[in-house]
Amino acid sequence: MPTSGPSITDIKLLFARSGNRCAFPKCKAPMALGDTLIGEVCHIKGARPGSARHDPAQSPTDRHLRENLILMCPTHHTVIDDDESSYTVERLHQIKYDHEGGASPVSDDEVARIAISLLQNVSTEGQTGGLSAHTVNAASITVQASGVSSTPLNERQIQAVENLWQILRNFSTEFGMVLFVDSILLPQEMDAYFSGADEMPVMDCVLEFRDFQAAIAKLAKAGGDEASKERPFVSQRLWSIYFVIQAIYGRASLMLTNSYKEERYKDWRSDNGCDQLLSAVLPAPVVDHLKGLQGNGLRTAIDYLEDHFLVEAGMRKASSG
C-alpha cells in the first residue's frame, strides 16, 4: 500500500534536527514563529511526475521518508525547485547533512507542537515539488487541492484576503508617523534626539509612543485583534506574511518606546527580533539590504512584505528579479 505522506516520527526528527531554521546555506528564516508555521517540507526527489528531481524508480514509501525530505522557507523551496541543474539530489543531501550537523537543539515540546502542524500541512497534493499548507490562488481564490472554482468557501476566502489587506492598510495609517520619522532621519540623528543632544521638533509626531500602550492600542484600532478569524480561510504562507507585517509595525513602535525609556535610540536594524521576522519572509540578501539603508528602510521593508502578501494572494505576479 503506498504511503500518503511522511510519518509523524519522520516529521518530528526532521524538525528536531533543523534547529528551527531553513536548511538553505546562510538562511536564518525560522520554520516556525511561536504557533505560526512558516517553513515547508520539501522533497529532495520530487513527489510526483513532473516535479523537481522526480525519480520514477523511487518507491512511494521511500519518497516520503525523512532521508528524502528537507525543511526550507518558501523562498528557498522555490529556489531549489526552479533550478534543478544547480540543486541536484546530491547537492541537496549535502546541504541537509551540513545543516543538521550544525543545527541547535530544539526542545521536545516545540518538536511535538510544530510536528503536528507540519503533518497537518502535508495532506494536500496540489503542489509541484514539496508539501505545504493549502494555497489560496486569488484569480478565483480556490484551494489548490479542491479543484472547485466557485463555492461559498471560495467566496469566504476572497473576503478573508480582502479583510486582511484592509487591516494592513489600517496599520499603515495608524503607524504612519513611525515610518515617517524613519524615512527622514538618520539613525545618528534619532539617537541625538533620544539622548537629549538635539531637540528635533519633528520628533513630536511620535511622542505618543512614550507610552508602551500606544502600540497595542493602535494594533487593536487597526483591526489586528480581529484578524485571527480570517486565518482558517487563507493559506499558511499568506497568514505568516500578514503576521510578520503586523509584528514589524508593533515591534518597531515598541522600540521607540524603549528609546524614550533608555534615552538612546533603539534601532530596529540591529534588533534580533526584527531580523528574525524579516528573515521569515524575505531572502537574506534583501534583509541585509534593508538593514543597510540609513533612511527609509522601515517603509521599504513594509513595501517588500506587502508585495509578498499580494503575490501570495494572487493579486500581483512575482517579480522575475
Secondary structure, 3 states (H helix, E strand, C coil): CCCCCCCHHHHHHHHHCCCCCCCCCCCCCCCEECCEECCEEEECCCCCCCCCCCCCCCCHHHHCCHHHEEEECHHHHHHHHHCCCCCCHHHHHHHHHHHHHHCCCCCHHHHHHHHHHHHHCCCCCCCCCEECCCCEECCCCEECCCCCCCCHHHHHHHHHHHHHHHHHHHHHHHCHHHHHHHHHCCHHHHHHHHCCCCCCHHHHHHHHHHCCHHHHHHHHHCCHHHHHHHHHHCCHHHHHHHHHHHHHHHHHHHHHHHHHHHCCCCCHHHCHHHHHHHHCCCCHHHHHHHHHCCCCHHHHHHHHHHHHHHHHCCCCCCCCC
